[in-house]
Each structure stands twice: as C-alpha cells, then as structure tokens.
C-alpha cells in the first residue's frame, strides 16, 4: 500500500475517459516546454493551465518543509501518473502522454488529504501509434491483473470465514496468502483511488475522520489484540465486499505500456518504503510474503514488455534480468521451501539482513526506472 491514500468517491464514467501513457524519471535536464510545478506546504503553482495533447512533462520542485506527492488526475480522481515522496528542496520530472480532455494537477503536502489542485486542459492532437507487440503486452497484463483479482477472492473468503468462526489461528494462517494477488497488481488497484484506503491502509495512513477498515485493521486484532469480536466479524465481511468491487473493476482500468513499466517501479518503491522497513505488516511480520508478491508483479510486467524493451535497449534488459534474478535468489533464502509462500517472520530478520535486502531492491529499482523510456523509444 502507499504510505497514505487519497480518500475519494468511486470512479465513474470510466469508458468515456480517454487513455494515456505515463512515465516517470529523475532528470536534471531543463525542458522549455515543461509545466513548472512549484509545491509548497499550502500551495501548488503551475506555469500553465493548458497544453496540447501528446507528451506532457511536469518539472516539479518541492519548496515546502514536508515531503509531497504530485499527481495528474482524471476528473473522477483516478490517477493518471504520480510521484510520491518528493522531499523538501528536491526536484523531480514527471512525464505523461495524454489525449485531449480535462485533468487536475494535485500537490499533497505531507502526502495526505485532498491536496492543493490546479486545473489542466489538454487540447487537440493525438498520441503516436505504438508497436503491436505492446498492445499484446497490455492485453496479457490486463488478463494477469484480472486473474490475480479472481484468485484473491476465494483466499480472502477463507480468511474472512476463519474470523467469523472465531478461529484465531486459522485466520492468522490465511492472512498473508489472501494478500498476494493484491500485492502483485497494487498499482492497478490504486489507480481507482477509493479502494486502497478501504482495504490496505495502515493506522498511521488514515485521513482525519476516516474509519479504519481492511486487512491491517484485522491484522492488529489478530496479532496485537489477540481477539476476534463482533466488530472484526463485520470488518471481515466488509473486506470481502470491497475486494469484490475491486475484482469487478479491474477490467475497466486504464493500462498502457508505460503505466505497466511505471507500475513495476512503483511496486519496488512499495517494497522499499514498507516491506524492507517492516512497517507494512508490523503486527503479523509477514512482510516477506508481500515483498515477494510485489517483486513477482513487477517481474511479470517487465517480462511482458521485454520483447520491445530489449530491441530498444538490450543493455538495460540484460541488467534487469540480472537484478531480478539476484533479488529472487536472495528472497529464496528466507522461504521454508521454494514451492510455498511461507517465509521467515520478519521480526527475525536482522538489521544486517534487512540492509542486504534493501541494497538488492535498490540495485533493481535503478534500472527499472528506465524501463518506460526503453518501451517508448
């Protein structure tokens, strides 16, 4: 899950909205056609409110005192493209390719709340045609995302039934497996905006007035409070309902080659900010299961894009193959057996071992951040 999520109403009129591709990359290069975005603690200033369709670049500078998040949003708050954790005094380049329509640029100081927003109108024009191999990759990835959602539901129903039966140990055993499909395709789920805050928010990520629901609320009851009461049984049913909503909506998600590439990088960022630190499953200590799910999801997106990416940048794909293999091998050291998703409890992983995992994640994340550019060359 993201450190915090924007709480929004359900996405509507998905089919009526036009598709876009997006890619993010750090850059020091100046772009005279870029939209200059200056984020601060209470303001979000943009240099223009209208751009032609096609590639749109945001040159972001955070002049505030807190880390911020900058998003390009559809009118219904679905996320077009985003960059989280832009630290005070730092800059970032966010690039998206958009069709004509109305959008918003949002700065979220402290990465909480509705954010400070500016309207953006994209006029005329059209995006370039893409390699048919990329259309095939998108179709296969969409099916992968749907398969993950479909496979998650029976696992989550098993988890919920154990809670409703009052079986603490069975619920604990079912918790981590119920999360795998979500973790593999989390960027797709997060693109809807309103589902993630219901099912995957941590206590410290709650917005003011937001009721805490979902996996991590139940995780706390099972491991920290060691109890199952009437409220937990109600929350278990709600989790199933919310994930059925996700399952139904996966097929309507906006998926493009570059959103797949960026999503793979986002999954590695999820590992770096939640799993390696032990913050994600802080009570259950099942972080390595989520870690593996994130890596598997990133690797699947990469493998589907690899035929095009390797033709454009064989050196990059060679490095990605190497780093994925290294990270997979390292994770296998913590598995009970290679056929299972049973991992060492993360509270048993030493600081030195966590540093080794973090270094492996960073070694993969750096070349993975270049995948989107390799896809659109």
URLINJO-V679390 format. One record per helix or strand of 3 or more residues. SS is the DSSP state (a for helix, b for strand). FROM is the first residue (numbers start at 0). TO is the last residue. If there is no record, write none. Layout:
[[SS:FROM:TO] [SS:FROM:TO]]
This chain:
[[a:13:15] [b:20:24] [b:34:38] [b:43:45] [b:49:51] [b:53:61] [b:67:73] [b:78:85] [b:90:97] [b:100:108] [b:115:122] [a:131:163] [a:167:183] [a:185:189] [a:195:198] [a:202:204] [a:214:224] [a:229:251] [a:256:274] [a:286:311] [a:313:331] [a:345:347] [a:350:367] [a:370:374]]
